[in-house]
Amino acid sequence: LAAAARHVERFERAGEAFKRAALLAPDNPEAHLGAGFALLRLRKLDESRMQAQQVLDTPRVTAIAQATAHELLARVALARRDVERARSEAALAEEADALRPVTAFVEGRIAFDRRRYTDALASFEEALAATEKTPDRQVADLRVLAAESLLALDRYSEAEYLFEQELEDTPSSRARAGLTAVYRATGRTDEASILTAH
């Protein structure tokens, strides 16, 4: 239920379901991480950080769970505009799991938030190349942010491709809005209207 709610962007429900799961199985890192990511989407940053820390404080947790917890802490730091903390948590994430391109993602996010879209895209493309080699190490929001960078740079066909890829995997409202913006920017108002009607 929690994962399904998160998939359709019902983060309040997902957060509550993951928190209940964490109470029932306090040593289950997936429950804490699921709750933490849902709470981050709701901008409940202290609660999100606490869920990540719970994972790191759990004995014998897997390297992948440790890496994901550090990635979550990096995202919380980004939400707080704490660039140095975000970078240090990204480094710890990659120390735990070198196959997950958290550092490139974080550098892209820092540049993106500063509206340096060319720099952001370079970092996001590095992260995308890494995830293509290891499909089981996907990084949430990576494709959408890369597509939004391309959109800001007027590279519409490339942005459209990434937005469509994202929508194939998840019903992302952000990807839908981005694809609508591509359609409008390229004069495809009928397609934009159809997309916003659904």
N, C-alpha and C positions, 0 to 999 in steps of 0.2 A: 504493500500500500504506500509506504513512504517513498520508495523509488519511483512508483508510478506517478505519484503526486508531484515529485520533483521534475519528472520528465515533461509533464504538461504545465510546468511553471506555477504550480500551486504551492508556493514555498512555505506559507504559514502552516498548511496541513502537513507538508513533508517534514517540516521542522518538528512539529508536535509528535508525529509518528516515529521519527528517528529518536527523539528524546525519550519516548516511552520505551522503545527498544533498548536504548542505552541503560535505562533504569532496570530493566529486566535482565540485561546481560552487561553489567558494567565493564567487563573486560573485552567486550566486542568492539574493536576499533572501527569497523564499518558503520556501526550505529552512531558513534560519536562523530565520525567524519561526515556522515550524511547530515546529521543535525547541524554540524558546524558550517557546512557549505550552504544549507538552507537558511540558517541564521545570518550568514554573511549577505545573502541576497536581500534579506529583510533589514539590513544595516544594523543588526544587533551585534555590534562588533565585540563587546566584552564577552557576551555569551558564546559567540563563535570562537574567540580565542581560548576560552575555558575548555571547550570541547576538544580543540586541537591539543591543548596542554594535557588533557586527560589521557589522550592516546600516548603522548610522549612519556607520561608518568607510569604507563602500564608496563609491567615486566614482560620480557620476551615477545614484544610486539615485532612484527615482520619489518624488514627494511622498506618495503613498499608502503606500509602504513605509516612508518616514520616519515618517509619522503612526502607523502600526501599531507600529513599533519604540518610539516614545515612549509609546504606550498600554501596551505590554508593560512598559516601565520603570515606568510609573505603577502597574501591577498588582503588580509586584515590591515597590515602595515600600509599597503598601497591605498586602501580606503581612508586611512588616517593621514595620508601624504607623508608618511615616514619612510623616505626613500632608502636610507641607510639600513634600517631594520628589514625592509623588504629585500634588499640585496643580500643581507647576511642570512636570512631565512631561505632564500632561493639557493644560496651556496650549500646550506645544510641539507636541503632537499636533494640536491644533486650528489652530495656526498653519500647520502643513504641509497639513492637510486640514480646512477649516472645516465640511465637511458631516458629519463624524463627531463625535457628541456625547459626547466623552470627558470633558469637564469635568463635565457633568451626571451622567454615570455615576459618576465618582469622588466627587463630592459625595454622591451617593446611597449609595455604599458606605461612606463615612466615617460618615454618619448611621446607616446600617444596623448597622455594627459597634458603634456606641454605643447601639444599641437605641432609637434615635429614629425609629420607623417612619413616623410621619406626615411628618417632614422627608425621610426616605429616599424615600418614595413620591412626594412632590412632585418630587424630582430625577429619579427614574426615569421618571415620566410625561413630564417634559420631554424626556428622552432618547428615550423611545418615540415621542413625537410627531415628533421629528426623523427617526428611522429610518423612520417610515411615509412620509415625503416622499422619502427616498432609500434604497430597499430594498437597494441594493448596499453600503450602509455599516452593516451590522448590527454590534452590539456583543455579544460573547459574554456569557452569563449575565444579560443585562439583563432579559429577560422573567421568568426564574426569580426573580431578586431582587425584582422588582416584585411578583410573585405571593406570595412569602414575606412581603413587607411587608404586603400585603393580608390574608394569612392571620393575621398577628400582630395586625391591627386588626379581626379577625372579619368581614371583608368577603369571605365565602366564595364567593359566585357569581362575583365578579370574579376572585378568585384562581384558581378552577377554570378559568375561560376562558383565562387566561394559561398555566396549567400544561398544559392540553390543546393550546394552540397550540404550545408548546415541544415537546411529545411528538410532534406531527405532523412537526416538522422534524428532530428528533434523539432517539435513545433515551436521554434524560438520566435517570440514576438519581436525581438531585436533584429533577427535575420529577415523576418517578413517586412519590417519597416525599412530596412536597408535595401531590400530588393525593390520595394515600392519606390524608394528614392531613385534607384537606378533607372527604373522604367520611366519615371517622370523626367529625369535628366536627359534621357534619350528620346523623348517625345512619344513614348508608348503609353499614352494616358488611358487607353482602354484596358491594357493589361494591368496598370496600376489600380484602376477602379475595381477590376475583378478581384485582385489580390486583397484589397482593403475590405471588400464586401464579405470575404470568408473569414 
